[in-house]
Amino acid sequence: MGVTWGVLCDTRLSGIVITTSGKHKRVDTERETEEAAQVAAALGEGTAEGLEERELTDRELTQRTYTGSFGGCTGYCGMFDKSYCVGVAYNAGFNGNCMSYDVVDGTFPAPGGIAAIRES
């Protein structure tokens, strides 16, 4: 049996949003630098000198451009147990912005928005 939803048009949810930014995090640690140096040496590329200068270039945050869908939004939430994801809010006006909720404590008007509360 699939997931069923209660759908509210021109509405957005309020509550605790599950954050998934979709961005690559830049994490610079000495351990990663040491691991990269070991890999470079093992591949016969010599030492990892100059790695620190290249490190930021190789790890820049990149912007992802995509357009989501209401079906994709509910599908993402539906992958998880109901205790983890209880609802979604989708707005096509913001390149398919989808927010998944761990807790829903209310609704408010949002022209063009679609809210869905998980029923099963």
Residue frames as qw, qx, qy, qz and C-alpha x, y, z in Angstrom:
[[0.000, 0.889, 0.458, 0.000, 0.00, 0.00, 0.00],
 [0.436, 0.446, -0.003, 0.782, 1.36, 3.43, -0.96],
 [0.185, -0.264, -0.391, 0.862, 1.51, 6.67, 0.97],
 [0.027, 0.752, 0.586, 0.300, -1.69, 8.73, 1.08],
 [0.263, -0.015, -0.144, 0.954, -1.78, 12.50, 1.44],
 [0.045, 0.830, 0.515, -0.211, -4.24, 15.18, 2.49],
 [0.441, 0.227, 0.247, 0.832, -3.63, 18.04, 0.04],
 [0.051, -0.831, -0.350, 0.430, -4.23, 21.75, 0.73],
 [0.504, 0.541, 0.284, 0.611, -4.01, 24.25, -2.16],
 [0.077, 0.768, -0.026, 0.635, -2.67, 27.81, -1.78],
 [0.697, -0.701, 0.055, -0.141, -1.32, 26.81, 1.62],
 [0.467, 0.509, -0.626, 0.362, 2.05, 26.40, 3.30],
 [0.786, -0.448, -0.415, 0.097, 2.85, 24.48, 6.45],
 [0.061, -0.782, 0.442, -0.435, 4.61, 25.75, 9.55],
 [0.929, -0.364, 0.054, -0.039, 6.64, 23.57, 11.86],
 [0.482, -0.613, 0.554, 0.291, 10.04, 21.92, 11.97],
 [0.699, 0.639, -0.236, -0.220, 11.58, 21.60, 8.50],
 [0.882, -0.160, 0.317, 0.310, 13.89, 18.72, 7.64],
 [0.125, 0.875, -0.298, -0.359, 16.90, 20.50, 6.16],
 [0.773, 0.070, 0.479, 0.409, 18.55, 19.13, 3.06],
 [0.062, 0.794, -0.110, -0.595, 20.24, 22.04, 1.39],
 [0.827, 0.503, 0.228, 0.105, 21.63, 20.06, -1.54],
 [0.233, 0.905, -0.343, 0.092, 24.90, 21.99, -1.39],
 [0.839, 0.122, -0.374, 0.376, 28.34, 20.49, -1.16],
 [0.480, -0.874, 0.045, 0.058, 29.95, 21.40, 2.12],
 [0.515, 0.646, -0.426, 0.369, 33.53, 22.55, 2.10],
 [0.781, -0.620, 0.072, 0.004, 35.36, 20.86, 4.93],
 [0.486, 0.669, -0.464, 0.317, 39.04, 21.59, 5.30],
 [0.772, -0.601, 0.192, -0.073, 40.74, 19.39, 7.87],
 [0.073, -0.694, 0.709, 0.101, 44.29, 18.29, 8.38],
 [0.645, -0.043, 0.760, -0.065, 43.20, 14.65, 8.28],
 [0.716, 0.625, 0.292, -0.102, 41.77, 15.06, 4.77],
 [0.268, 0.873, -0.396, -0.096, 44.96, 16.79, 3.62],
 [0.342, -0.493, 0.800, 0.005, 47.05, 13.96, 5.03],
 [0.728, 0.229, 0.640, -0.089, 44.84, 11.35, 3.35],
 [0.596, 0.794, 0.030, -0.119, 45.14, 13.17, 0.03],
 [0.028, 0.792, -0.606, -0.075, 48.92, 13.27, 0.40],
 [0.543, -0.224, 0.809, -0.026, 48.99, 9.52, 1.03],
 [0.730, 0.504, 0.450, -0.099, 46.83, 8.83, -2.02],
 [0.401, 0.879, -0.226, -0.123, 48.96, 11.10, -4.20],
 [0.182, -0.635, 0.749, 0.050, 52.11, 9.32, -3.06],
 [0.654, 0.028, 0.752, -0.075, 50.54, 5.89, -3.63],
 [0.682, 0.662, 0.297, -0.090, 49.53, 6.87, -7.17],
 [0.710, 0.042, 0.248, 0.658, 53.09, 7.90, -7.94],
 [0.183, 0.880, 0.232, 0.373, 52.25, 11.56, -8.15],
 [0.388, 0.364, -0.381, 0.756, 55.00, 12.42, -5.73],
 [0.148, -0.257, -0.616, 0.730, 54.20, 14.58, -2.78],
 [0.020, 0.773, 0.628, 0.095, 51.10, 16.58, -2.16],
 [0.266, -0.373, -0.060, 0.887, 52.94, 19.89, -2.17],
 [0.140, 0.001, -0.353, -0.925, 50.74, 22.62, -3.49],
 [0.195, -0.428, -0.874, -0.118, 47.65, 20.72, -2.40],
 [0.114, -0.578, -0.511, 0.626, 46.61, 23.47, -0.01],
 [0.090, 0.349, -0.215, -0.908, 46.56, 26.03, -2.84],
 [0.284, -0.058, -0.756, -0.587, 44.45, 23.72, -5.04],
 [0.062, -0.279, -0.901, 0.327, 42.24, 22.60, -2.18],
 [0.238, 0.487, 0.369, -0.755, 39.87, 25.58, -2.22],
 [0.357, 0.341, -0.474, -0.729, 39.52, 25.52, -5.99],
 [0.298, -0.010, -0.931, -0.209, 38.61, 21.83, -5.95],
 [0.174, -0.389, -0.843, 0.329, 36.07, 22.33, -3.16],
 [0.164, -0.012, -0.004, -0.986, 34.16, 25.45, -4.08],
 [0.406, 0.382, 0.693, -0.457, 30.46, 25.37, -3.34],
 [0.006, 0.064, 0.681, 0.730, 28.46, 24.85, -6.48],
 [0.494, 0.215, 0.262, -0.800, 24.96, 26.07, -7.13],
 [0.220, 0.176, 0.937, 0.205, 22.55, 23.43, -8.36],
 [0.408, 0.209, -0.088, -0.885, 19.85, 24.56, -10.75],
 [0.070, -0.178, -0.963, -0.192, 16.85, 22.31, -11.04],
 [0.511, -0.180, -0.052, -0.839, 13.10, 22.45, -11.04],
 [0.154, -0.004, 0.940, -0.304, 11.33, 20.12, -8.67],
 [0.452, -0.263, -0.581, -0.624, 7.83, 18.74, -8.82],
 [0.631, -0.384, 0.258, -0.622, 5.08, 18.11, -6.32],
 [0.974, 0.010, -0.190, -0.127, 5.36, 14.38, -7.04],
 [0.626, 0.371, -0.494, 0.477, 9.10, 14.49, -6.38],
 [0.180, -0.501, 0.417, -0.737, 8.49, 16.36, -3.15],
 [0.818, -0.265, 0.179, -0.477, 5.95, 13.84, -1.82],
 [0.920, 0.211, -0.325, 0.060, 8.06, 10.97, -3.15],
 [0.330, 0.490, -0.574, 0.568, 11.06, 12.16, -1.14],
 [0.442, -0.380, 0.445, -0.680, 9.02, 12.34, 2.05],
 [0.919, -0.022, -0.037, -0.391, 7.37, 9.01, 1.28],
 [0.666, 0.379, -0.612, 0.196, 10.76, 7.28, 1.29],
 [0.086, 0.286, -0.699, 0.650, 10.86, 7.71, 5.06],
 [0.253, -0.428, -0.846, 0.194, 8.71, 6.35, 7.84],
 [0.164, -0.795, -0.384, -0.440, 5.80, 8.60, 8.83],
 [0.596, -0.716, -0.204, 0.301, 7.45, 9.24, 12.20],
 [0.534, -0.259, 0.184, 0.783, 10.26, 11.08, 10.36],
 [0.002, 0.013, -0.362, -0.932, 8.37, 12.98, 7.65],
 [0.199, 0.478, 0.761, -0.392, 4.78, 14.04, 8.31],
 [0.380, 0.831, 0.366, -0.176, 4.19, 16.58, 5.55],
 [0.511, 0.035, 0.332, 0.792, 5.55, 18.64, 2.67],
 [0.213, 0.842, 0.202, -0.453, 5.07, 22.12, 1.25],
 [0.565, 0.147, 0.520, 0.623, 5.72, 22.73, -2.44],
 [0.210, 0.838, 0.139, -0.484, 5.77, 25.98, -4.41],
 [0.733, 0.397, 0.378, 0.403, 6.42, 25.91, -8.16],
 [0.167, 0.974, 0.056, 0.144, 7.04, 29.67, -8.16],
 [0.292, -0.829, 0.475, 0.042, 10.45, 29.16, -6.57],
 [0.384, 0.494, -0.760, -0.176, 11.93, 26.66, -9.05],
 [0.804, -0.136, -0.551, -0.177, 9.98, 23.86, -7.43],
 [0.048, -0.480, 0.633, -0.606, 10.87, 24.61, -3.82],
 [0.774, -0.291, -0.532, -0.184, 10.08, 21.61, -1.59],
 [0.139, -0.500, 0.620, -0.589, 10.16, 21.59, 2.18],
 [0.671, -0.206, -0.709, -0.066, 9.70, 18.39, 4.17],
 [0.373, -0.612, 0.264, -0.646, 8.45, 18.56, 7.75],
 [0.334, 0.045, -0.882, 0.330, 9.26, 16.50, 10.81],
 [0.037, -0.494, -0.690, 0.528, 6.60, 18.37, 12.83],
 [0.028, -0.471, -0.426, -0.772, 3.64, 20.38, 11.51],
 [0.143, -0.386, -0.637, 0.652, 2.10, 22.83, 13.93],
 [0.277, 0.686, 0.335, -0.584, -0.04, 24.92, 11.60],
 [0.502, 0.427, 0.537, 0.527, -0.73, 26.32, 8.14],
 [0.028, 0.669, 0.101, -0.736, -0.87, 29.76, 6.53],
 [0.640, 0.717, 0.237, -0.139, -1.97, 31.13, 3.16],
 [0.338, -0.481, 0.548, 0.595, 0.61, 30.94, 0.37],
 [0.660, 0.613, 0.026, -0.433, -0.67, 31.71, -3.16],
 [0.621, 0.568, -0.521, -0.141, 0.55, 29.02, -5.54],
 [0.098, -0.437, 0.851, -0.274, 1.66, 26.76, -2.70],
 [0.823, -0.123, -0.449, -0.326, 0.61, 23.17, -2.21],
 [0.274, -0.470, 0.723, -0.426, 0.78, 21.58, 1.23],
 [0.781, -0.034, -0.566, -0.262, 0.36, 17.87, 1.87],
 [0.485, -0.483, 0.584, -0.436, -0.15, 16.18, 5.22],
 [0.335, 0.209, -0.911, -0.118, 0.77, 12.54, 5.32],
 [0.757, -0.242, 0.064, -0.604, -2.13, 10.27, 6.23],
 [0.982, -0.140, 0.121, -0.030, -0.37, 6.91, 6.00]]
